[in-house]
């Protein structure tokens, strides 16, 4: 398997993706932003289609659309009362735009499928370099922002009382989420991005109770899901996103079972 260049690229890119998704996901769950990752998946699809229409790479189009939209969507959806309506309106609009751009670019339905659900074969060495650079940027910013972000995510009231610049932290974090979405789409596709950004972290919080341990376990769950998913996809010739989704769901169900046993005992 590893004698094939595209599998080497897939594993390298998948490793970077799992690390940043496992890290960002802990704070996505803590800040109750799971809805945002789902919305950004539709926006990412439109961005990828726009990039292809303009003659750019799909990743470039996704980055432009998701980074700009993440802050706007985040601010529109702050209030719980209008969150669902905002998500529905924005998702519908960007799915429509994605279909329009693909139609105008004269791409085949198979190309649309690779954008929506990911494609192992389509990952080139240049894509791995782009993913590595973006992942490095995300991780460096997260490292510098770690303490204030942790404070704001797990004790929002205390962060405001202490005078922490919570608005600026939120904006930076939303941009990091958008970059993570664009990077993760290279493996799982734009419509299944939220799997890696939510399920590993959601499962990890049932096993451990410190932020650093949650990040470590979340990254481990994401790595196992991506690595095993890529292997099973290679063996069976079935979509990698199906296996990643199934594995991460199993982790989450196991976490729920563990929590129930612990509470019962």
C-alpha positions as CSV (number, residue, x, y, z in Angstrom):
1,X,0.0,0.0,0.0
2,X,2.7,2.5,0.9
3,X,4.5,1.8,-2.3
4,X,1.8,3.9,-4.0
5,X,2.5,7.6,-4.0
6,X,-1.2,8.6,-3.6
7,X,-1.5,6.5,-0.4
8,X,1.7,8.0,1.0
9,X,0.2,11.5,0.3
10,X,-3.1,10.5,1.8
11,X,-1.5,9.2,5.0
12,X,0.7,12.3,5.4
13,X,-2.2,14.7,4.8
14,X,-4.5,12.6,6.9
15,X,-2.1,12.8,9.9
16,X,-1.9,16.6,9.7
17,X,-5.7,16.8,9.4
18,X,-6.3,14.5,12.4
19,X,-4.0,16.5,14.6
20,X,-5.5,19.9,13.9
21,X,-9.1,18.6,14.0
22,X,-8.5,16.8,17.3
23,X,-7.0,20.0,18.8
24,X,-9.6,22.5,17.4
25,X,-12.5,20.1,18.1
26,X,-12.0,20.2,21.9
27,X,-12.7,24.0,21.8
28,X,-15.5,23.6,19.2
29,X,-17.3,21.3,21.6
30,X,-16.6,23.5,24.7
31,X,-17.9,26.6,22.9
32,X,-21.0,24.8,21.5
33,X,-20.0,25.6,17.9
34,X,-20.8,22.2,16.4
35,X,-23.5,24.0,14.3
36,X,-20.8,26.2,12.8
37,X,-18.7,23.3,11.5
38,X,-21.8,21.9,9.8
39,X,-22.6,25.3,8.2
40,X,-19.0,25.8,7.1
41,X,-19.2,22.4,5.3
42,X,-21.8,23.8,2.9
43,X,-19.8,27.0,2.5
44,X,-16.7,25.0,1.9
45,X,-18.4,23.1,-0.9
46,X,-19.4,26.4,-2.6
47,X,-15.9,27.8,-2.1
48,X,-14.3,24.7,-3.6
49,X,-16.6,24.9,-6.6
50,X,-15.9,28.6,-7.0
51,X,-12.2,27.9,-6.9
52,X,-12.5,25.3,-9.7
53,X,-14.7,27.8,-11.7
54,X,-12.0,30.5,-11.4
55,X,-9.2,28.1,-12.3
56,X,-7.8,27.9,-8.8
57,X,-7.3,24.9,-6.6
58,X,-10.3,23.8,-4.6
59,X,-8.4,24.5,-1.3
60,X,-7.9,28.1,-2.3
61,X,-11.6,28.7,-3.0
62,X,-12.6,26.9,0.3
63,X,-10.2,29.0,2.3
64,X,-11.5,32.3,0.9
65,X,-15.2,31.4,1.4
66,X,-14.8,29.7,4.8
67,X,-12.5,32.3,6.4
68,X,-14.7,35.3,5.4
69,X,-18.0,33.5,6.2
70,X,-16.9,32.0,9.5
71,X,-16.9,35.3,11.3
72,X,-20.1,36.5,9.7
73,X,-22.0,33.2,10.4
74,X,-20.6,33.1,14.0
75,X,-21.9,36.6,14.7
76,X,-25.3,35.9,13.0
77,X,-25.8,32.8,15.1
78,X,-24.8,34.1,18.5
79,X,-28.4,34.2,19.7
80,X,-29.9,30.7,20.2
81,X,-33.3,32.0,19.0
82,X,-32.1,32.7,15.5
83,X,-29.4,30.1,15.2
84,X,-31.5,27.4,13.4
85,X,-33.0,29.9,10.9
86,X,-29.5,31.4,10.2
87,X,-28.1,27.9,9.6
88,X,-30.9,26.9,7.3
89,X,-30.8,30.0,5.2
90,X,-27.0,30.1,4.8
91,X,-26.7,26.3,4.1
92,X,-29.4,26.5,1.4
93,X,-27.7,29.5,-0.2
94,X,-24.2,28.1,-0.4
95,X,-25.3,24.6,-1.5
96,X,-27.1,26.3,-4.4
97,X,-24.0,28.4,-5.2
98,X,-21.8,25.3,-5.2
99,X,-24.1,23.6,-7.7
100,X,-24.1,26.8,-9.8
101,X,-20.3,27.1,-9.9
102,X,-19.8,23.5,-10.7
103,X,-22.3,23.8,-13.5
104,X,-20.6,26.9,-14.9
105,X,-17.2,25.2,-14.7
106,X,-18.4,22.2,-16.8
107,X,-17.1,19.7,-14.3
108,X,-18.4,16.1,-14.2
109,X,-20.5,14.6,-11.4
110,X,-17.6,12.5,-10.3
111,X,-15.6,15.7,-9.6
112,X,-18.5,17.1,-7.5
113,X,-18.6,13.8,-5.6
114,X,-14.9,14.1,-4.7
115,X,-15.4,17.7,-3.4
116,X,-18.4,16.6,-1.3
117,X,-17.1,13.3,0.1
118,X,-13.4,13.5,-0.4
119,X,-11.0,11.5,-2.6
120,X,-7.8,9.7,-1.6
121,X,-6.6,9.4,-5.2
122,X,-6.9,13.1,-5.8
123,X,-4.3,14.1,-3.1
124,X,-1.0,15.2,-4.8
125,X,2.3,16.0,-3.2
126,X,1.6,19.7,-3.6
127,X,-1.6,19.2,-1.7
128,X,0.3,17.6,1.2
129,X,2.6,20.6,1.4
130,X,-0.3,23.0,1.4
131,X,-2.0,21.0,4.1
132,X,1.2,20.8,6.2
133,X,1.7,24.6,5.9
134,X,-1.9,25.4,6.9
135,X,-1.8,22.9,9.7
136,X,1.4,24.4,11.0
137,X,-0.1,27.9,11.0
138,X,-3.2,26.7,12.9
139,X,-1.2,24.8,15.5
140,X,1.2,27.8,16.1
141,X,-1.7,30.2,16.6
142,X,-3.4,27.7,18.8
143,X,-0.2,27.4,20.9
144,X,0.0,31.2,21.3
145,X,-3.7,31.5,22.1
146,X,-4.0,28.4,24.3
147,X,-4.3,29.9,27.7
148,X,-6.8,32.7,27.0
149,X,-8.7,30.4,24.6
150,X,-9.0,27.8,27.3
151,X,-10.1,30.3,29.8
152,X,-12.8,31.8,27.5
153,X,-14.0,28.4,26.3
154,X,-14.4,26.7,29.6
155,X,-15.3,29.7,31.8
156,X,-16.8,32.4,29.6
157,X,-18.2,34.4,32.5
158,X,-14.9,34.4,34.4
159,X,-13.1,35.5,31.2
160,X,-15.4,38.5,30.7
161,X,-15.1,39.5,34.4
162,X,-11.3,39.3,34.2
163,X,-11.3,41.8,31.3
164,X,-10.1,39.3,28.7
165,X,-10.7,40.4,25.1
166,X,-13.2,37.7,24.4
167,X,-14.4,39.2,21.1
168,X,-10.9,39.1,19.6
169,X,-10.4,35.6,20.8
170,X,-13.7,34.5,19.2
171,X,-12.8,36.0,15.9
172,X,-9.4,34.4,15.8
173,X,-10.8,31.1,16.8
174,X,-13.5,31.2,14.1
175,X,-10.8,31.8,11.5
176,X,-8.9,28.8,12.8
177,X,-12.0,26.7,12.5
178,X,-12.5,27.8,9.0
179,X,-8.9,26.9,8.1
180,X,-9.3,23.5,9.7
181,X,-12.5,22.9,7.7
182,X,-10.7,23.7,4.5
183,X,-7.8,21.4,5.3
184,X,-9.9,18.5,6.5
185,X,-12.0,18.6,3.4
186,X,-9.1,17.2,1.5
187,X,-9.7,13.8,3.1
188,X,-13.4,13.5,4.2
189,X,-15.0,16.0,1.8
190,X,-16.8,19.2,2.5
191,X,-20.1,17.6,3.7
192,X,-18.5,15.4,6.3
193,X,-16.0,17.8,7.8
194,X,-17.9,18.1,11.0
195,X,-17.2,14.4,11.8
196,X,-13.5,15.0,12.5
197,X,-14.1,18.4,14.2
198,X,-16.8,17.1,16.6
199,X,-16.9,13.4,17.3
200,X,-13.3,12.7,18.5
201,X,-13.5,15.6,20.9
202,X,-17.0,14.8,22.0
203,X,-16.0,11.2,22.8
204,X,-12.8,12.2,24.5
205,X,-14.5,14.4,27.1
206,X,-16.3,11.3,28.6
207,X,-13.0,9.6,29.3
208,X,-10.8,12.4,30.6
209,X,-11.5,15.7,32.4
210,X,-8.5,18.0,31.8
211,X,-8.2,20.1,28.6
212,X,-4.7,18.8,27.8
213,X,-5.8,15.1,28.2
214,X,-8.9,15.8,26.1
215,X,-6.8,17.2,23.3
216,X,-4.5,14.3,23.4
217,X,-7.2,11.7,23.4
218,X,-9.2,13.6,20.7
219,X,-6.1,13.6,18.5
220,X,-5.7,9.9,19.1
221,X,-9.3,9.1,18.2
222,X,-9.0,11.2,15.0
223,X,-5.7,9.6,14.0
224,X,-7.1,6.1,14.4
225,X,-10.2,7.0,12.5
226,X,-8.2,8.5,9.6
227,X,-5.5,5.9,9.4
228,X,-7.8,2.9,9.7
229,X,-10.3,4.5,7.4
230,X,-7.6,5.0,4.7
231,X,-6.5,1.4,5.1
232,X,-10.1,0.0,4.8
233,X,-10.8,2.2,1.9
234,X,-7.7,0.9,0.1
235,X,-8.6,-2.7,0.8
236,X,-12.3,-2.5,-0.1
237,X,-12.2,0.3,-2.7
238,X,-15.1,2.0,-0.8
239,X,-15.2,5.8,0.1
240,X,-12.8,6.7,2.9
241,X,-15.3,9.1,4.4
242,X,-17.7,6.2,5.1
243,X,-15.1,4.4,7.2
244,X,-13.9,7.5,9.0
245,X,-17.5,8.4,9.9
246,X,-18.3,4.9,11.1
247,X,-15.1,4.6,13.2
248,X,-15.6,8.0,14.9
249,X,-19.3,7.1,15.6
250,X,-18.1,3.9,17.2
251,X,-15.7,5.8,19.4
252,X,-18.6,8.2,20.4
253,X,-21.0,5.3,21.2
254,X,-18.3,3.6,23.2
255,X,-17.7,6.8,25.2
256,X,-21.5,7.1,25.9
257,X,-21.5,3.5,27.1
258,X,-18.4,4.1,29.3
259,X,-20.1,7.2,30.8
260,X,-23.3,5.2,31.5
261,X,-21.4,2.4,33.2
262,X,-19.4,4.9,35.3
263,X,-22.5,6.7,36.4
264,X,-24.3,3.5,37.1
265,X,-21.5,2.2,39.3
